[in-house]
Amino acid sequence: MLDHCSISHRGGVVLWSRSFTPEASHVASSATSPVNSLIREALIEGRTAEQKYEKDGYAVKWTFFNDLELIFVVAYQRILQLAYVDDLLTAMKALFIKLFEPFLTTFVASLHAMNTGNSTPSSKNGDTSWNFAKAFDGWDGVFDKLLKTFEDKAAQERKSRFRPQARAIQVESESPSEDDSTVPTESPDVTQDEQQIARNVQALKNRLRGRGGRHGGRVAPRADSGASGPNSESESGKRKTKSKTQRKWGDEVPTESDMATLDFSLDKPDAGMDGRLASDLRSLVDSASLGTRTKDGLYEVKDWDFGNNGDASVIAKALTREASQRSTSSLGALGSLFARLTGSKVLTEQDLKPVLEGMKQHLMKKNVAKEIADKVCESVGEGLVGKKVGGFQTTSNTVRSALSASLTSILTPKTSTDLLLSIRTKLSSPSQRRVPYSITFVGVNGVGKSTNLSKVCFWLIQNNLRVLIAACDTFRSGAVEQLRVHVRNLSMLGVDGATDSKGRVELFEKGYGKDAAAIAKEAIAHAKENGFDVVLIDTAGRMQDNEPLMRALAKLVTVNSPDKILFVGEALVGNEAVDQLTKFDRALRDFSSASSGKSRGIDGMLVTKWDTVDDKVGAALSMTYVTGQPIIFVGCGQTYTDLRQLRVDSVVQAILSD
C-alpha cells in the first residue's frame, strides 16, 4: 500500500499530490517529509542515479520527464516489498503527459516567462490555467483505476506463487496410504547392545595405541604424561634460566652513552649543532609553498590549482574551433564522444548510451571509483533525456554543462570548510571555563596520518594557537617517537617573525599498550588546565573490516566527543576509497550509537599524496560522493608547508581535462 504520491515541477510547484493515510498526510505536510528530504539530499546534490531513497522508515522512488521538467514521486513504507512501483511510475507518467500535455506545455512556458521577466498581465493576475484542481479534473479517478490495476496484478502474482505448493499439500493429505506394509518397522535384530559397542571401540583404541597406529611406529610420549627422564628437571631448569642475549653492535655491547647518541627523538642541544639545526629547519619549510597572510593577520594555506590551466578542457577547445574544422578525429577524448550527438533533435536514451559509456570510461581513467562513475553518468543521462538540442555546438554545450554541473554539485561542500572559524567560534564562546577544540585523525594504515597531523599543527601555530598533540597510537612501534620529533621541529620553527615556537606545541603521551580513549581524555583535560587552544588526537591505523579495532575507535569518539573527525585517505586509492569510507563511517555511527545513543560519523576528509596523481583526482569525487562531507585539506609534499585547500572549479577542470 502506498503512503504518498505527488507530481511536481522542478521549480518547486506541486501540481498534484495524494496521501493515502492520515499519518502520511501529516508527514507530507511537514518540513522533514521524505519527499522534501529527497529533494534536498538527492535531487539538488545530483544523486539521482540511486534507484531508491530511504528516510525515516520510508522508501521513495521517482522518475523524470525532462521535456516538461516534471518529477513523479511515490513514497511507501520501507518494510513493504512493492514490486510494482517502478511500473506504476512509468504508467502514471505516460498517462499524465498524454491527458494533460497541452496544459502542461502552456504552464511550463508561462513559468519560464515569469522567471525571465517576460510574463503577460494575464499570467501575473492569475490565469485559469494555474487552477490545478480544475486543470487536472478527473485525474484522481484515472490514478485510482491505475493503482488498483497494479495492486490486483501483484495480488494475483502472490497467489500464483503459493497455489502449486498448496495444491501439492492438499493432494498429499487427500490420498493417505492404506497399505500397512509401507509403514517402516524397526527390526529387533538391528538394535545392538550399547555397552558392547563401547567395549569394541575401546578395544580398537587400545590395539591401535599398542601398535603405534597404522604404520606400526612407536607411540610418542604424551605431553601431559607425568613420566620424565632423570635429566628432565635439570633441563627444564636450564630452559627457565636461559634468557635472550642482548644484540651486539660489532664486538661490544652498546653502552648507555652509545644508546643516548643513537636516540634522535630527544632535544639535546649542542654547541656545534647550531649550524646543522638551522640547515635542517630550512629543509622542513618550503618557502615556495608558504601560505599567505590576510589583512587580519591570519595565515591561510595555498589553494591547489590544476597545473594545465593554459590548456583548457578538450571540450572547451573543441567549441572554439571553426565549424569547418570540427571533426571527430580533431577532438579530444570527451569531445569525440560528444561529437556523436549532432543535429536538431530530442535526446533519447539510445542517443546518449554510447556517450555515457565513454564518459564513464573517462571518469574511471581519472581514478574515479567504478561505482561512482556509473552513478554520475546515470544521473547526467536522466537529466538529458528529453532535452531538445540543435546543432553540434548546442549539443556539446548541453552535455558538457550537464556533466560539469553534476560534478560541481557533488563536490560543493554542504557544510563550512573554514576550520579556523570553527575553532575561534568555540574558543570565543562565553563559558565558565574554556574548552579546547579537539580534532581526531582516523584512517587505514600507512596513509600519513601523523605526517599530515604535523602539517595541520604548523598551520594552527602560524595562526597563534597553542596546540597539544595527543599520542593515542599506542600500537605501532615508533609512533610516539615520530610525534616527538615533529613536536621538536615545530617548536624550533619561527612564527610570524619569532625565533621559535616553544610553548606553542607540546606532546601528551603515555607510552605504548595503553587505552587510547583514556589517553585522549587525559590529554583534553590537560589542555583545558594549561590553556591550550586545540588538541590534535593521533590514532592508530586500522583496516575498515577489523571490528575490534573499529569498536575501540568508536569508544574513543564516544568518550571524548571530538569537535571534528577527519578521515585521512590516499589520493591513489581508487575503487578502495568507497569501501574504506563507507565502512569507516558506518562502523563509527553504529558502534557509537550503540554505546551512547548518539551517532557520530566522519566530518571531513584530508587527502594525502595529492602530488602523485597529477590530473587523476577522481578520488576526491569518490570520497565526497560517498560521505557527502567536504575535503578540508590535501597533502602534497614532505615539508610542513605542503598543505593545500581544494577549489571545486579546479577539481572539475582536472576531471574534464583530456
N, C-alpha and C positions, 0 to 999 in steps of 0.2 A: 504494500500500500504506500502510495506517495504521500509526502508531507507538504510539499510546496512546489509550485511550478510558476515560471514567470517568463515573459518576453520583454526585452528592453533594448533601447538604443545605446550604442557605445558612448554617447554623450551624457548618459545618466538618466534619460527619460524612460520610465516604466510604462510600456504600452498596455500590458495585461498581466495579471497575476492571480493565482488561486492558491489558497491554503485549505487543506483538507481536514484539519483538526483545530480545535481552539488553541491548543498549546503551540502548534505550528504557526498559527496566525499571530500569536503573541510574540514568538521568537522572530518571525519575519519582520515585524514592525520595529524591532529593537536594533540598536547600532551594532550589536555583536552577532547579528544573524549570519548563518552560514553563507548566504548569497553575498552579503557585504564583505565578509572575510575572504570569499573567493575573489571578489573584485580587487581588494587591497593586496592580498598576498600572492595571487596567481596571475590575474589578468594584467594588472598595472605593472608588475615586475616581469612580465613576459614569460611566465612559466606555464604557457598554455599547452605545452606538449604532454603534460600529465593527463592520463586518461581519466583520473578521478581525484577529487579533492575531498579531504576528510577534516571535519572540525566539530568538536563537542558532541560526538556521537552521531553526527550526520554525515552522509556521503552525498556529494554534489557532482553532477555531470552536466556538461554543457556542449553546445555546438554553435558555430558562427554561420551567418550569411553575410559575407563581406561586401557584396554589391550594395546592400542597403544598410550595412553596419549594424546588424541585429545580433543579439545574443539570446539563445534559448537555454534556459536553466531548469534542471529538475533536482530536487532535494528529497532524500528519504532516509530512514533510519539505517545506520551503518550495519547493524546486525542482520538486516534483511538481505537476501540474495535475489535481487530483481534482475533477471537476465534480459528482460525486455526493454530496459530503459534506453539503451542505445537505439534500438529500432523505433521506439516511441519518439525520441528526439528527432530522428530523421523524418519520420512521417509527419510529425507536428510541424516541422519547418517547411516541408513541401506543401502541406495543405494551407498553412497560414499565408505563405507567399502567393499561392495560387488564388486564394479567395480575396486577398486584400492588397494585391500588388499596386493597383492604381493609387489607392490612398497612401500607401507606404512611400511610393515614389514622390508624391506631392509633399508629404510630411518631411521626408529627408531633405528635399530641395529647399523647402521653406526654412528648415532648421539651419542649413548651410548659409542661406541668405541672411538669417538673423545673426549668425556668427561673424559674417563678413561685413555687416552693417548695411546690407542692401535689401532689408526686409521691406515689404509693402505695408501700407497702412492697414490693410485688412488683417494681415498676419499679426501686426502689433496689437490690434484691438481684440484679437481672439476670434479667429475664423471658426466656422463649424467643423472644419477638417481636424481641429485639435480636440474635438469631443470624442475621446477614445471609446467611451461606452456606446455611443451611437454608431461610430465607425465600425466597431467590431461586434455589432449586434448579431447574435446567432452563433458566435464562436464558442460560447460555453457549451451549447448543445453538441456542436461538432466535436469538441475536445472530449466531452463525456463519452460519446459513442466510440471515439478512437481509443480512449483509455480502457473502456470496457472490452473492446475487441482484443486488445493485447493481454489484459488480465485473464479473460476467458481462455485465450490460447495458451497462456502459461499454466493455467489450472489443468487444462486437458493434457498438456505435456507431463505434468507431475503425475496425473492419474495413469497415463500410459506407461510411465516408468515403473509404477508399482503393480499394475494389473497382472503381468505374467507371473510374478512371484506369488501373488495372492492366489492365482488360478492353480499354480503347482501345489501350493499348500492345501487347497481345497480338494484337488484330485487325490492327493495322498491320504487325506483324512476320510474321504468317502469310500476308499477301497481298502479296507483293512484286510490283512492276511488271515484266511481261515484255516490254513494248513499248519497244524501244530508241529509238523516235522521241521518247519523252517525256523522254529524258535531255537536258538542255540542253548545247549545244555552243557553244564560243566561236568566232565568225567571225573570220577573219584580217583582214577589212575594218574591224572595229571597232577594232583596235589601231592607234594613231597614234604617230607619232614624237614622243617626249617633248621632244626638242630643238626641233622645230618649234612645239610648244605653248608652250614657254618663250619662243621668239622672238616669237610672236604676242602673248603677254602683255606683253612688254617694249615692243613697238611700240605697243600700245594705251596703255600708261602714258606713253610719250613724246608721243604725239599729244594726250592729254588735258592733259599739262603744258604743251605749246606753245600750246594753245588756251585755257588758263585754266579748264578744267573745262567743265561743261555749258553754263553761261551765257556763256562766252566772255570772262569778265572777266580782268583782268591778275592774274598769279600774284604773291602777296605774297612778299617775300624771306624765306628761311628764317632761323630764329632762330640756327642754328648756322653760318650762312654766314660765311666769312672776309672777304667784301667789306664795306666800310663807307664812308660818305661822308667827305669831308675834315674835317668838324667833329665826327665821331663820338667821337674821342679826347677833345677838349675838353669835349664834352657829358657824357661818362661821368665825366670828372674833376669836373665841376660837381656831378653827382649824388652822387658819393662824398663830396665836401666838404660838401654841404648837410646840416645836422642839424636836428632838431626844436627849434623855438624854445620857450623856457620860457613857461608860461602867465602872462599878465599879469593882475594884480588892479587893475582900473581902468586908469590910465595909466602906472603904475610897476611895475617888477619887485619882488616882495616881498623884503625884506632878511632877514638871519638873525634879527634881533630880532623881525621880524613872524612868521616861522615858529615861533620859540620861544613867542611869545604864543599862537599858534593850536594848539600842541601841549598837549592837556589830559591826556595819558597819563602825564606825569611828575609827581613830587611836588615842587611848587615853593611852599613856604610863603611867605606874605606877611603883613606886619604888619596889613594891613587886611582880611585874609580870614578871621580867626578867627570872626567872627560868621556869615559866609556858610557856612564849613565846618560849623559847628555846626548851622546850619539844614539843610544838605544831608544831614548824617549822620542827623538826625532823620527825614528823609524816606525813608531807606534801611531803617529798622526800624519796623515797626508794633507798637506796644505791645499792641494788642488781639490780635495774632497770636502774641505771645511764648509759648513753651512754659513748662513748669513744672519745678521742681527737686524731686528726691526727697529723702528723708532723708539719703541718702548724698552729696548734692550734685550728682548727675548731672542734666544738662539734657535733658529729653525734649520732643520736638515734640508739638503738639496732635494729637488724633485728629480725623479728618473725620467729621462727623455729618450724617446726612441731615436737611435743613432742615425737612421737613414731619413732624416727629415727632408733632406734635399730631394730624395727620390720619393715622390708621393705614391699613394696606393696605385696598384696596377689599374684598378677600375677608374680612378680619377684621371690617370694619364690617358686611358683609352677614350674617355669622354672629351678630352681636349683636342684630339686629333681631328683632322678634316674628315668630312663624310666620305670622300673618295678613297681615303686611306684606311677605312675601317674594314678589317678582315679578321677572320678567326685566328689566322696564323700570326698576326701582328699584335694580338692581345696577350696579356699575361695569363696566369692560371685561372684566376677568377673571371677576368674579362672574357676569356674564351668560353666560359660556361654561360655567362650572361648573354653572349652574342647569339646563342641559340634561340633566344626569345625575340623574335622580330615580328614586325607588322602590327597593325592596329587590331586588337582582339581582346577578348575577356580571358584572363588566365585560368586554366583548369589544372587539375591535379596531374594529368598526363603531361601537360606542358612543363610543369615545374619539377617533375620527378627526376629527370636527368640532371637538372641544375642543382637541386637539393642534394643529390648524391655526390656530385662534385664538390659542393660546398662542405659537406660532411668530411670528405677526404681531406680537403684543405685545412679544416679545423683540427683534424687529427694530426696532420703534419706539423701544426703549430703546438703540439703537445697537449691538446685538449683531450680529456678522457672520452672514450668512445660513447659511453652512456650519455654524457653531457652533450656531445656533438649531435647525437641523434635527437635529443630533446630540443636543442636550439633550432635545428633545421626543421623539425616538425612544427615548432612554434612560428617560424618565419613562413613556412608553407601555408599554414592555416590563415595567416594574415594576408596572404597574397591571392588565394583562390577567390575568383570572382571579381578581381580588380581589372579595370579597363585600362589598357596601355596602348600607345600608338607610336610606332617607330622604334628603332634600336635605342636611341638615346633615352627616350622616356622609359623604356623597359629596364635599361641598365640602371638608371637613376632610381627607379622604383625598387628593384631588387637590392641594390646596394644600400639604399636608405632603410629598407626593412631590416637587413642584417645589421647595419650599424646601429639602428635604434634598439634592436633586441640586445646586442652586446652592451650598449650603453646603459640600458635599463637594468641589466643583470649586475653590472659592475658598479653602478652608482650606489654609494653607501646609504643605507636606510637609517643609520644612527650616526652620531657625531664621531669623527675620527680625530678630533682635537684632544689628544690625551693630556696635554699640558693644561688646557682649560678645565678639564675634569678634575685634575689634581688641585689646581688653585681654588676651584669652587669648593671642594671638600675642606681644604685647609682654612679657607676664609669663613666657613660656616660658623655661626655663633653656637658655642657649646661650652660646657664647664671645663672640658679637657680635650685638647686637640688630638684627634686620632689620625695616624699616618695613613697615607694612601698605599694600598698593597696590590701588587701585580704578581700573578703566578704564571710561570712559563712551563708549558707541558708539551709533550711530543714524543715521537718514537726515538730509538737510539741513533746517535751519530748525526743528527741534523744540524747541530751547532747551537744548542740552547744556551750553554754557558758563555760562548763567544759573543753571541748577539745580545745576551743579557748585559754584558760589559759595554757594548756599544750604546744600548739604551741608557745605561748608567752614566756614560760620558755625556750624552745629550742632556740628561737631567742635571748633572753637575754644572754644565755650562749655563744652565738657567738658574743657578744659585740655589739649588735644592740639596738638602742633606739626604744621603741615600744610605740605607743599611741593606746589605746583601745577606740573605739567609741561605746557608749551605744545607739544603734539605735533600741533596743527593747523597745518601749515606750508604750507597751500594757500590758505585763504580770506584775503582781504585784510582786515586789521584784527583778525584772531583773537587775535594776541599782544597788541595794544594793548588789546583788550577785557578780557583776563585781567589785564593790568597795572592797569587802572582798578579792577577788582574787588579785587585784592590791596591797592591803596592804600586803598580804602574799608574793607575788612575790618581793615586794620592800625590804623585810627583808631577803630574801634568798641570799646566797653568790654567787658570780660569779667568778670562776677561782681564788679562794683564797681570794677574797674581803669579807668583813664582811656583806655587804648588797648591794642591787641594787637600792638604791634610786636615782631618776633622770633618771633611765633607762626605767621605765614604768610608765605611767600616764593614768588616766581615763578622757575621754571627755564625759560629759553628760549634758543634758538639761532637765532632768525630764521626766515626762510622758505626753502622749496625744499630742506630737508634731509630726511634719512631719519628718519621718526617713530619707528621701532623703536630706532634708535641714541640718539635724544634721550631716550626713556623709560628706556633702560638707564643712561645717564649720570645722569639725574635720580634714579633709585633709588640709584645709588652715592653721589651727592652727599648724599642724605637719610641714608644709612647713616653717612657720615663726620661729618655735622654734627648728628646726634641728632634728626632729625625722626621723628615717630611715624607719620604717614600721608602717602602720595603719591597725589594725585588726578591722573589722566592724562586730559587732554582730547584727543580725536581729531577729525579732520575728518569732516564729514558725507558720506555716500555712499549711493547708491541700492543696493538689495539685488541688482539684476541686473548691477551693474558688477563683472565678475570680476577685473580687475586691481586695483581698489581693495580688493575683499574679500580678495584674496591678501595685499595689503600689510597689512591689518588683522590677518589671521591670523598674519603674520610678527611683528607687534608683540606679539601674545598669546603666540606660541611662544617668542620670545626672552626676554621679561620675566616670564612666568608670573605674572600678577597674581592676587591673592587673591580678587578679586571682579570680575566683568564685568557691568556694569549696562547694559541696553538702555534708551535714553531714547526714549519714544514719546508721541504726542499722544493725548489723550482724544477728540479729534474724528475720529480716523482711520477708524472704522467697519470696512468689509469689508477695507480695505487692511492692517489690523493682522495678519490671518492671513498674508498674503503676505509682509509685511516681516519678521515674527518668524520664520516658518518658514525663509525663505531666509537670513536673517542667522545663525540658529542652525546650519543645515545647512552653510553655507559655512565658518563658523568651525570646525566639527567636521571637515569633510572636509579643508580645507587645512591645519589644524594637525596632524591625524593623519598627513597625507601627508609633512610635513616633519620631524616629531619622533616620530611613532609614538604620541603621547599626544593624545587628543581633548579639546578644550575647547569648551564651548558657553556660552550665556548663563546667568548665575547668578541673575539677578533683573531686575526692571523698575522704572523710575522714570517715572511717567506725568505729563506736563506739561499745562498749560492745563485743569486739572481744574475750575476755577471757571467755565468757559464752557459746561458741558454740563448744569448743573442736576441733574435726576434721570436723565438719559440716560447712565448709567455702564456701558453694556454693553461698552465697550472693555476694561474690567478683566476681565470674564468671558472675552472672546475671547482676550486675551493670556495669561491664566492657563491656559485650556484648551489652547492650542496648545503651550506650553512645559512646563507643569507646574511652573513656577517662580513664586515669590511676588512680589508688588508691594511693594517696600521703602518707597518714599515716593511721594507725589503732590505736584506743584507747583500752587499755586492763587493766584498773585499775582506782583507785581513787586518786593516787598521781600525782604530776606534771611530774614525770619521766616515767609514764606509757604511753609512746608513742612509736610505733614501725613502721618500714618500712617493706613492703612485698617483698619477693623474689618469683619470678614466680615458680621456681622449688619446693619450699616448699609448695605452694598452690596446685600445680599439684599433689604432693606426697600425701597431705592430702585428696584430692578428690578421688584419685585412691585407697586409703587405704581401707581395709575392715572394 
